[in-house]
Amino acid sequence: MSYYPEHLKYSKDHEWVEVTGDRRVRVGITDFAQKQLGDIVFVDVTTVGRDIEVGEEFGTVESVKSVSVLYAPVAGRVTAKNPELDGDHELVNSDPHGDGWIIEIETSGSGMPAGLLDAAQYADHIAAEAE
């Protein structure tokens, strides 16, 4: 069974968002997503300093099973990539909602965009996808 921390928001594309400061968020993939992918072998993300829009591709996660596209759950400027992932891609598997974060974004708007789910809504979304 997957666990979805209550303090995070979730996209229907299986990314999570954590507010880390004024207009700053961290983004990663959910526990559900990493379990579907299997062992992560490579994470490739967009350049720091690039502006991205909601729904825009910002990178890929490669596993032993497949390659999955990452979609921006918020709009803004990419301010950081997780440097730990350069040497340890398995952090996405072992701690997807923590040390396995992928990018940080300075959001271009105020607050979270419409369409992000809370933990209970995301769990319901996963259950509906499985039917």
N, C-alpha and C positions, 0 to 999 in steps of 0.2 A: 504494500500500500504506500502511496506517495503522501508526502507531507507538504503543506503549503502555508508558510508563515503568514500570520494575520497582518503584519505591518507592511507587507508588500502588496502591490497591485499587479494584475496579470493581463496579458493580451491573449486573444483567441489564437494567436500564432505561437503561443507557448514561451513568450519572453516574460520576465518579471521586471518590475520597476521599484526601486527603493529611493525615497527622498533622503538625500544626505546633507542637504544644506539649502540655502536660499537659491532657488532655481537650479539646483544641482541634483542629479539622480544617477544611480548606478543601474545597469541593465545586465541581465544574464538570462540563461535559459532555465526553465523549470525542471524540477525533479522528474516529472512525467516525461519531458522531452529528452533528457539525458538517458533515461531508462529505455526509451524507444530507440535511441541511436545506438546504444551499447558503448563499448570502450572508445572514448574520444582520443584521436591520434593527432589532430591538428585543428587550430583555431586561427582563422584569417579574418581580420577586421579592417575596416576603412581607416583612412589616415586621420590622425589627430588634427583638429582644426577644420575639418570638413563639416559643412552644414548639411543636415539631413531632415527629411520630412517624415511625418507619421506614415508608416507602411512602406517606406523606402528600404531597400536592401542595404545593410551595413556590413555584411560579412557572411562567412560560412563556417560551419562546424563539420569537420570530417571525422567519421568514425570507421570502425572496421566494417560496418554494414553499409554506410551511405554517406552522402554529403547533404547537409541541410542548410538552407538559406536562413539568415537572420534578418528580421524585419524590425525597423525602429518603432517602438511603441509610443514614443514622444518625439516632437520636433525640437531641433536645436543644433548646437555645435558640439561635436565630439571633442572633449577636453582631455581624455586619457583612455589608454588601453591598459588592461591588467598586465603588468610586466611579469607577474608570476607565471602566466600562461605560456610565456616563451619557452620556459624550461620544464613546465609541468602541466601539460594539457589535461591530465587526469583529475586536476582540481575541479573541473566542470562535472566530473562524475562523483567525486568524493564529497564535494561541498558546493552543490549547484546554487544554493541560495545565500552563500557566504563568500568564502575565499575564491570560489569559482566564477565570480562576476566577470563580465567581458569588457564593457566600456562604461565610461562616465560621460554624461551629456549635460551641458548647460542649456536648460530649456529656453525656448524662445517665447513662450507664453506664460501666463500665470496659472498655476494649478495643473492638475492632471487632465489630459484630454478625455472627452467622452468616449465610452467604449471599453475602458479598462475595467477589469473585474476585481472584486474582492476575493478573498480565499475561498469562501463558500460558493460564490458564483463560478469561480474557476473549476472547483471540484465538480459542480453540476455540469459545466461545459464538457469536461473530460468524460463524465459518465454518459452524456448524450452522444458524444463522438463514438463511444464504444458500442452503442446500440446498433 
